[in-house]
Amino acid sequence: MSMDAGNFSQRLAVVRERIASACARAGRDPEAVTLVAVAKNFGPEAVAEAAGCGLAVFGENRVQEARQKIPLCPGRLEWHLVGHLQRNKVREAVRLFRMIHSIDSASILDAVERVCAEEGCVVRACLEVNVSGEGTKFGFAPDAVPPVLERRDLAHVDLVGLMTIPPLAPESEAARPAFRRLRQLRDEWRASCGVDLPELSMGMSEDFEVAIEEGATLVRIGTLLFGPRQRADRQTDEGAEAGGG
Ligand SMILES: *Cc1c(COP(=O)(O)O)cnc(C)c1O
């Protein structure tokens, strides 16, 4: 399916307008919401077109795909990893991505810290929190987060916020409790752990307006910008450690 620039810029305009309306409803500044264009399953041409329309922040959910795509894209773009990260792909991930939304276990956090120290870089990161205890097999249980936030040994991982993926539901409103809970947890941990955590990565094509009403600062949008994906989302395969890479 090919899409011309006119179509892309129209879709982007609609998304921006919906972001602005959601911000207005919530009394928030639209500047406080960053649109992360999730380009998975779309090639460098689609990214170049999006960049030509002014988008600067792009998301990928698989390191393997990003490794091939990013070198073929305009160089000035900022790339974020939004999907599950496997341990054997950490080095490549910290070279490719400015930010990792999906730090989902203490062991992957340790691996990222160690590899960034070796590489001499600092990566921005969100902890993925499994707020509802279902809907995703990845993420920290809420109880496991404060000990991580109290760590003072993370010199190469800048923990800037939290991320969540709500359980799949037919209605965007169904995601609201998970988004609200993430913000409440952030506010609690801000007070109890002495961390700022300004970023809340929550909301995708189906539910980003609800997420913005609940405080999202990073919305991860693919389908509404690029159109339906041709191939199935491979995130599940990526997560399968057995034989994975
Ligand atoms: C694919 C993906 C998105 C974007 O999803 P859309 O529904 O296409 O907007 C956002 N976040 C993550 C983690 C994803 O894997």
The ligand as a Tripos MOL2 file, in Angstrom:
@<TRIPOS>MOLECULE
LIG
   15    15     1     0     0
SMALL
NO_CHARGES

@<TRIPOS>ATOM
      1 C1          3.0330   -0.9420   17.8570 C.3       1 LIG1
      2 C2          3.1710   -0.2270   19.1360 C.ar      1 LIG1
      3 C3          2.6010    1.0520   19.3080 C.ar      1 LIG1
      4 C4          1.7650    1.7420   18.2450 C.3       1 LIG1
      5 O1          0.5550    1.0690   18.0980 O.3       1 LIG1
      6 P1         -0.6300    1.6440   17.1770 P.3       1 LIG1
      7 O2         -1.8330    0.9870   17.7370 O.co2     1 LIG1
      8 O3         -0.3330    1.2160   15.7860 O.co2     1 LIG1
      9 O4         -0.6600    3.1120   17.3380 O.co2     1 LIG1
     10 C5          2.7890    1.6690   20.5310 C.ar      1 LIG1
     11 N1          3.5150    1.0890   21.5230 N.ar      1 LIG1
     12 C6          4.0730   -0.1260   21.3880 C.ar      1 LIG1
     13 C7          4.8240   -0.7050   22.5180 C.3       1 LIG1
     14 C8          3.9210   -0.8250   20.1860 C.ar      1 LIG1
     15 O5          4.4740   -2.0410   20.0660 O.3       1 LIG1
@<TRIPOS>BOND
     1     1     2 1
     2     2     3 ar
     3     2    14 ar
     4     3     4 1
     5     3    10 ar
     6     4     5 1
     7     5     6 1
     8     6     7 2
     9     6     8 1
    10     6     9 1
    11    10    11 ar
    12    11    12 ar
    13    12    13 1
    14    12    14 ar
    15    14    15 1
@<TRIPOS>SUBSTRUCTURE
     1 LIG1         1 GROUP 0 **** ****
